[in-house]
Amino acid sequence: SLKGGTLLNSRTRRRHTTFPLAISNTDEEKGKPLPNLSDQDQPPLWSEMLRRFQGDFDNYDQVVQDRKQGKLPREGGGHENIHCTLVPVEKNTRLAAFYFDGQPQAIYRFRYYVLEPVGASVQDEASAMDIVTAVDTMLFTLHPELEKQLRLASMAPTEWPRIFRDFSVQGEDKPVPKTSILENCEVRWSYNLDPQQHSYVPESHASPGDGIHAVMVHGEALVESQMMPGRQILIRDQLSLWPDELWIHDRGLDPISMAFIYGNQDGVPYRLKRVCNFESADELPVKRICIGHDLKWTLGPEYRTEALYDAKLEGMDGPSRNANVQRPPKED
């Protein structure tokens, strides 16, 4: 078990402790080792990961630039406007929600994340601070009734930890689990850039110890679509996390034809900027602190007027979710 009552079954725990390190230690094309960062170059990974991996993030500015270049999502090579909310439940767990176009009342994905330091115990803070060079994140879906309750509070994310803790469904002989693991979807974070998988990171963002980068531990995963039950999707994902940016290079492919189902088709990640932090006390979020005031409107209707929202939608040529036809660049 993890501190705070987060339970992982023994099969998951055994499999977790035998993961191979998926991040490359050499540049296969050149045969040269990747640089190892010294302690002076980087803060302790475990504490920095917990500090950064929370808050609200949004890629509206990227979408506006796409539209100026005539790029629309999917076939057009552009991006949808997506917002990610990461709410701490315990020190090493997060509730994650994703929505389009500043509409938290229409969340399209809810997840539960468990972060674990590779080679150390969550409870042993000193060891985790000293020796951890990678952090694994396991992904879980939520019990349907729990997800329903969270969606009813979609515009009050500081309430989500309480709803999660209070939720309980009794089975015939024991409580029904709140979450179900997404097999083979784990990602591993470190300060190292994989020369192939993180080739999207420009030199300006590649300073040693600046970004924390992730790859899928198993390379890819086959999962059933939540939005299209019965349909299998091949998932490939890389991520990069800076203090005030979260880049998500998440693609879903048809496993037979390898046609895109979602994600950017030009190999450009969704570049989300930090909008808010969750200020915590005793490991529980108590306050949402906005730092990206230009993007505060993306938090929902109570943070904007209708006129402001209309103007923001106009800035990206209307709602982005279903826009998929490439058009000529705008003239300035």
ZAROLO-75955 format. One line per field, with one value per residue (C-alpha): x, y, z; residue number from 1. Coordinates in Angstrom, 2 decimals, decimal comma. Example, Ala and Ser with C-alpha at 12.3 -4.5 7.8 and 13.67 -1.06 7.14 Angstrom:
BEGIN
X = (12,30 | 13,67)
Y = (-4,50 | -1,06)
Z = (7,80 | 7,14)
num = (1 | 2)
# end
This chain:
BEGIN
X = (0,00 | 0,95 | 0,66 | -2,85 | -4,59 | -3,87 | -3,80 | -2,06 | -2,65 | 0,34 | 0,50 | 0,80 | 3,40 | 5,58 | 5,39 | 6,13 | 9,38 | 10,78 | 10,26 | 13,22 | 14,54 | 12,88 | 14,85 | 17,92 | 21,36 | 23,08 | 22,51 | 22,03 | 22,72 | 26,05 | 27,02 | 27,79 | 26,55 | 23,98 | 25,30 | 24,77 | 23,61 | 25,44 | 23,73 | 24,69 | 22,76 | 19,39 | 17,16 | 16,20 | 13,91 | 11,31 | 10,57 | 10,70 | 8,30 | 5,78 | 6,13 | 5,62 | 3,07 | 0,01 | -2,12 | -3,94 | -2,36 | -3,73 | -2,44 | -4,67 | -1,68 | -0,40 | -3,81 | -3,99 | -0,59 | -1,73 | -4,74 | -2,63 | -0,63 | -3,77 | -3,33 | -6,35 | -6,30 | -5,59 | -5,14 | -4,38 | -1,30 | -2,60 | -3,98 | -7,24 | -7,40 | -7,04 | -6,89 | -5,40 | -6,22 | -4,00 | -5,28 | -3,23 | -5,17 | -2,25 | 1,38 | 2,04 | -1,41 | -3,33 | -6,79 | -6,44 | -9,14 | -8,97 | -11,39 | -11,63 | -12,14 | -12,43 | -15,41 | -14,75 | -18,41 | -17,59 | -14,58 | -13,62 | -11,11 | -10,75 | -7,77 | -6,15 | -2,33 | 0,01 | 3,61 | 6,36 | 10,12 | 12,08 | 14,39 | 13,06 | 10,05 | 7,39 | 7,49 | 11,29 | 11,52 | 15,27 | 16,07 | 13,68 | 15,38 | 18,91 | 18,91 | 15,94 | 16,83 | 13,42 | 9,76 | 7,07 | 3,45 | 0,77 | -2,56 | -5,99 | -9,58 | -12,24 | -15,25 | -18,17 | -20,15 | -17,11 | -16,43 | -20,07 | -19,76 | -16,55 | -18,14 | -20,98 | -18,26 | -16,31 | -15,94 | -14,86 | -11,64 | -10,60 | -13,54 | -12,31 | -9,97 | -12,81 | -15,16 | -12,50 | -11,77 | -15,43 | -16,50 | -17,30 | -19,25 | -19,70 | -19,47 | -20,75 | -17,82 | -15,55 | -15,51 | -15,40 | -12,11 | -12,32 | -9,89 | -8,78 | -5,25 | -4,67 | -2,33 | 0,97 | 0,27 | 2,88 | 5,23 | 8,69 | 10,03 | 13,66 | 15,89 | 17,29 | 16,11 | 15,62 | 17,36 | 14,59 | 11,41 | 12,04 | 13,41 | 10,54 | 12,31 | 14,14 | 17,59 | 16,09 | 14,23 | 16,98 | 19,15 | 20,40 | 18,14 | 15,46 | 12,91 | 11,64 | 10,80 | 8,75 | 8,37 | 6,01 | 7,68 | 6,37 | 6,78 | 3,08 | -0,19 | -3,41 | -6,47 | -10,23 | -11,56 | -13,71 | -15,37 | -15,97 | -16,59 | -15,48 | -12,90 | -9,23 | -6,70 | -2,91 | -1,49 | 1,89 | 2,89 | 5,83 | 5,72 | 7,91 | 7,41 | 9,01 | 8,12 | 5,46 | 4,84 | 3,53 | 4,02 | 1,90 | 2,74 | -0,18 | -1,33 | -4,04 | -3,82 | -5,97 | -3,98 | -4,82 | -4,49 | -2,25 | -4,43 | -4,58 | -7,57 | -6,36 | -3,19 | -1,03 | -0,12 | 2,91 | 4,78 | 4,30 | 3,24 | 0,43 | 2,28 | 0,29 | 1,22 | 0,64 | -2,49 | -2,72 | -1,11 | -2,88 | -1,63 | -1,52 | -1,58 | -1,11 | -0,92 | -4,45 | -5,19 | -6,94 | -6,63 | -6,28 | -3,72 | -3,75 | -0,45 | -1,28 | -3,92 | -4,16 | -5,42 | -7,60 | -10,71 | -10,00 | -11,02 | -14,72 | -17,72 | -17,20 | -13,80 | -15,01 | -17,83 | -19,67 | -18,16 | -14,64 | -15,31 | -16,67 | -13,56 | -11,27 | -13,10 | -12,83 | -9,07 | -8,88 | -11,56 | -14,26 | -14,43 | -11,43 | -12,72 | -14,36 | -12,25 | -10,33 | -10,17 | -7,00 | -7,49 | -5,18 | -3,08 | -4,63 | -3,33 | -2,10)
Y = (0,00 | 3,62 | 6,33 | 7,69 | 4,43 | 4,16 | 0,40 | -1,43 | -5,15 | -7,48 | -8,39 | -4,74 | -4,12 | -7,06 | -6,07 | -2,47 | -3,28 | -5,14 | -2,48 | -1,98 | 1,56 | 2,74 | 5,96 | 5,57 | 6,02 | 6,27 | 8,03 | 4,99 | 6,93 | 8,36 | 5,70 | 8,35 | 8,33 | 10,92 | 13,46 | 12,64 | 15,63 | 16,44 | 17,26 | 20,89 | 20,94 | 19,76 | 19,79 | 16,38 | 14,72 | 13,35 | 16,63 | 18,60 | 16,19 | 16,52 | 20,31 | 20,68 | 17,93 | 19,78 | 22,73 | 23,87 | 23,97 | 25,18 | 25,43 | 28,28 | 30,39 | 27,51 | 27,11 | 30,81 | 30,54 | 27,42 | 29,24 | 32,18 | 29,66 | 28,06 | 24,89 | 23,04 | 19,83 | 16,32 | 16,36 | 20,08 | 19,58 | 21,88 | 21,36 | 21,45 | 23,72 | 21,40 | 22,11 | 19,79 | 20,00 | 18,03 | 17,97 | 16,40 | 13,86 | 12,62 | 13,66 | 11,19 | 10,85 | 13,08 | 13,34 | 14,47 | 15,95 | 17,11 | 19,31 | 21,35 | 25,07 | 26,34 | 24,08 | 22,19 | 21,14 | 18,90 | 16,89 | 14,25 | 12,30 | 11,61 | 9,70 | 8,87 | 8,90 | 7,27 | 8,50 | 6,28 | 6,90 | 4,17 | 2,41 | 4,06 | 4,06 | 6,76 | 6,75 | 7,20 | 10,86 | 11,08 | 8,14 | 9,39 | 12,78 | 11,36 | 8,44 | 8,73 | 9,26 | 8,28 | 8,49 | 6,14 | 7,19 | 4,53 | 5,42 | 4,37 | 4,79 | 5,65 | 3,71 | 4,97 | 6,26 | 8,04 | 9,65 | 10,76 | 12,45 | 14,19 | 15,42 | 16,97 | 19,05 | 19,67 | 23,40 | 22,92 | 20,85 | 21,66 | 19,46 | 16,45 | 15,04 | 15,00 | 13,33 | 10,73 | 9,95 | 9,78 | 7,52 | 3,92 | 1,11 | -2,13 | -5,38 | -8,77 | -9,40 | -6,34 | -2,73 | -2,25 | -0,63 | 3,07 | 2,71 | 0,20 | 0,19 | 0,83 | -2,04 | -1,21 | 2,55 | 3,50 | 6,37 | 7,02 | 10,52 | 11,60 | 14,57 | 12,74 | 13,47 | 10,41 | 11,38 | 9,89 | 10,15 | 13,69 | 15,08 | 17,63 | 19,52 | 22,57 | 23,55 | 26,53 | 24,10 | 21,48 | 22,99 | 20,31 | 19,96 | 22,23 | 19,84 | 16,54 | 14,17 | 10,98 | 7,96 | 5,00 | 2,19 | -0,42 | 1,76 | 1,70 | 0,23 | -1,17 | 0,08 | 0,24 | 3,67 | 5,29 | 7,55 | 4,70 | 1,52 | -1,66 | 0,10 | -0,65 | 2,18 | 1,94 | 4,60 | 6,26 | 9,07 | 11,22 | 14,16 | 17,01 | 19,10 | 22,43 | 24,63 | 26,47 | 24,29 | 20,77 | 19,32 | 16,29 | 14,26 | 11,81 | 9,93 | 7,34 | 5,07 | 2,39 | -0,80 | -2,34 | 0,50 | 2,70 | 5,67 | 8,54 | 8,63 | 11,61 | 13,60 | 15,90 | 14,47 | 16,71 | 15,40 | 18,61 | 18,10 | 20,00 | 22,81 | 23,73 | 26,72 | 26,81 | 28,72 | 27,87 | 26,08 | 24,22 | 25,54 | 22,72 | 22,30 | 18,89 | 17,40 | 18,53 | 21,24 | 24,15 | 26,92 | 27,46 | 30,18 | 31,63 | 32,81 | 32,85 | 35,57 | 35,80 | 32,20 | 32,44 | 32,48 | 28,83 | 27,73 | 28,09 | 30,45 | 31,99 | 33,29 | 35,24 | 37,16 | 35,84 | 38,62 | 37,66 | 34,00 | 34,85 | 36,94 | 34,09 | 31,61 | 34,06 | 34,17 | 30,50 | 30,69 | 29,14 | 25,98 | 23,78 | 20,31 | 19,58 | 21,84 | 19,64 | 21,34 | 23,20 | 26,78 | 29,46 | 31,48 | 34,65 | 37,96 | 40,20)
Z = (0,00 | -0,38 | 2,22 | 2,46 | 1,64 | -2,10 | -2,74 | -5,56 | -5,99 | -5,54 | -9,23 | -10,22 | -7,53 | -8,62 | -12,29 | -11,41 | -9,62 | -12,62 | -15,29 | -17,62 | -17,87 | -21,07 | -21,43 | -23,65 | -22,13 | -25,50 | -28,78 | -31,01 | -34,19 | -33,00 | -30,44 | -27,83 | -24,24 | -23,33 | -20,82 | -17,16 | -15,19 | -11,97 | -8,70 | -9,26 | -12,55 | -11,23 | -8,15 | -6,69 | -9,23 | -6,79 | -5,04 | -8,30 | -9,99 | -7,16 | -7,23 | -10,99 | -11,65 | -10,39 | -11,47 | -14,61 | -18,08 | -21,43 | -25,03 | -26,28 | -27,41 | -29,55 | -31,21 | -32,08 | -33,80 | -35,65 | -37,07 | -38,20 | -40,23 | -41,65 | -39,59 | -38,19 | -36,13 | -37,37 | -41,16 | -41,02 | -38,83 | -36,07 | -32,59 | -30,65 | -27,63 | -24,64 | -20,93 | -18,31 | -14,60 | -12,19 | -8,62 | -5,77 | -3,74 | -1,67 | -1,98 | -4,81 | -6,41 | -8,81 | -10,31 | -13,92 | -16,15 | -19,77 | -21,70 | -24,90 | -25,53 | -21,95 | -21,13 | -17,86 | -17,79 | -20,80 | -19,59 | -22,15 | -20,03 | -16,30 | -14,93 | -11,61 | -11,49 | -8,96 | -8,93 | -7,54 | -7,28 | -9,06 | -6,62 | -3,46 | -1,18 | -1,21 | 2,58 | 2,74 | 1,80 | 2,39 | 0,09 | -2,55 | -2,50 | -2,66 | -5,07 | -7,41 | -11,07 | -12,48 | -11,47 | -12,76 | -13,21 | -13,33 | -14,95 | -13,70 | -14,83 | -12,25 | -11,06 | -13,23 | -10,25 | -8,83 | -12,20 | -12,36 | -8,96 | -10,01 | -13,23 | -11,22 | -9,51 | -12,72 | -12,06 | -8,43 | -8,64 | -5,09 | -4,05 | -6,02 | -3,31 | -0,78 | -3,27 | -4,07 | -0,42 | 0,57 | -2,29 | -1,39 | -3,02 | -1,11 | -3,06 | -1,90 | 0,43 | 0,14 | -1,10 | -4,86 | -6,01 | -6,81 | -9,72 | -12,34 | -13,74 | -17,44 | -18,25 | -19,97 | -19,98 | -17,38 | -18,17 | -16,78 | -16,07 | -15,78 | -16,53 | -19,57 | -23,10 | -25,28 | -28,56 | -30,71 | -28,65 | -27,43 | -30,70 | -30,56 | -27,75 | -29,20 | -28,03 | -26,19 | -23,90 | -23,53 | -20,80 | -18,35 | -15,33 | -16,79 | -18,30 | -16,92 | -19,75 | -20,00 | -22,26 | -22,07 | -20,15 | -22,60 | -25,70 | -26,62 | -25,35 | -26,78 | -24,90 | -25,38 | -26,23 | -23,54 | -26,08 | -28,55 | -26,47 | -28,21 | -30,36 | -29,70 | -29,91 | -30,05 | -27,72 | -28,10 | -25,79 | -24,76 | -22,35 | -21,17 | -18,04 | -17,19 | -14,21 | -16,22 | -19,30 | -19,94 | -23,42 | -24,33 | -27,45 | -27,18 | -30,28 | -30,78 | -33,83 | -35,40 | -34,61 | -37,99 | -40,49 | -38,29 | -39,28 | -36,79 | -34,46 | -32,45 | -31,81 | -33,88 | -37,27 | -37,81 | -34,77 | -32,75 | -29,11 | -27,44 | -25,66 | -22,57 | -20,42 | -16,67 | -15,68 | -11,96 | -9,05 | -6,29 | -2,96 | -0,43 | 3,33 | 4,95 | 1,44 | 0,58 | -2,01 | -0,39 | -2,92 | -6,65 | -7,32 | -10,86 | -12,31 | -16,02 | -15,95 | -19,74 | -19,67 | -16,56 | -18,76 | -19,70 | -16,18 | -16,96 | -17,17 | -13,72 | -14,82 | -17,90 | -19,48 | -22,52 | -24,59 | -23,54 | -24,32 | -27,76 | -28,46 | -27,40 | -29,62 | -32,51 | -31,89 | -32,89 | -35,59 | -33,43 | -31,29 | -32,00 | -31,21 | -34,57 | -36,76 | -39,19 | -42,59 | -43,53 | -44,65 | -46,10 | -43,64 | -42,26 | -43,52 | -40,71)
num = (1 | 2 | 3 | 4 | 5 | 6 | 7 | 8 | 9 | 10 | 11 | 12 | 13 | 14 | 15 | 16 | 17 | 18 | 19 | 20 | 21 | 22 | 23 | 24 | 25 | 26 | 27 | 28 | 29 | 30 | 31 | 32 | 33 | 34 | 35 | 36 | 37 | 38 | 39 | 40 | 41 | 42 | 43 | 44 | 45 | 46 | 47 | 48 | 49 | 50 | 51 | 52 | 53 | 54 | 55 | 56 | 57 | 58 | 59 | 60 | 61 | 62 | 63 | 64 | 65 | 66 | 67 | 68 | 69 | 70 | 71 | 72 | 73 | 74 | 75 | 76 | 77 | 78 | 79 | 80 | 81 | 82 | 83 | 84 | 85 | 86 | 87 | 88 | 89 | 90 | 91 | 92 | 93 | 94 | 95 | 96 | 97 | 98 | 99 | 100 | 101 | 102 | 103 | 104 | 105 | 106 | 107 | 108 | 109 | 110 | 111 | 112 | 113 | 114 | 115 | 116 | 117 | 118 | 119 | 120 | 121 | 122 | 123 | 124 | 125 | 126 | 127 | 128 | 129 | 130 | 131 | 132 | 133 | 134 | 135 | 136 | 137 | 138 | 139 | 140 | 141 | 142 | 143 | 144 | 145 | 146 | 147 | 148 | 149 | 150 | 151 | 152 | 153 | 154 | 155 | 156 | 157 | 158 | 159 | 160 | 161 | 162 | 163 | 164 | 165 | 166 | 167 | 168 | 169 | 170 | 171 | 172 | 173 | 174 | 175 | 176 | 177 | 178 | 179 | 180 | 181 | 182 | 183 | 184 | 185 | 186 | 187 | 188 | 189 | 190 | 191 | 192 | 193 | 194 | 195 | 196 | 197 | 198 | 199 | 200 | 201 | 202 | 203 | 204 | 205 | 206 | 207 | 208 | 209 | 210 | 211 | 212 | 213 | 214 | 215 | 216 | 217 | 218 | 219 | 220 | 221 | 222 | 223 | 224 | 225 | 226 | 227 | 228 | 229 | 230 | 231 | 232 | 233 | 234 | 235 | 236 | 237 | 238 | 239 | 240 | 241 | 242 | 243 | 244 | 245 | 246 | 247 | 248 | 249 | 250 | 251 | 252 | 253 | 254 | 255 | 256 | 257 | 258 | 259 | 260 | 261 | 262 | 263 | 264 | 265 | 266 | 267 | 268 | 269 | 270 | 271 | 272 | 273 | 274 | 275 | 276 | 277 | 278 | 279 | 280 | 281 | 282 | 283 | 284 | 285 | 286 | 287 | 288 | 289 | 290 | 291 | 292 | 293 | 294 | 295 | 296 | 297 | 298 | 299 | 300 | 301 | 302 | 303 | 304 | 305 | 306 | 307 | 308 | 309 | 310 | 311 | 312 | 313 | 314 | 315 | 316 | 317 | 318 | 319 | 320 | 321 | 322 | 323 | 324 | 325 | 326 | 327 | 328 | 329 | 330 | 331 | 332)
# end
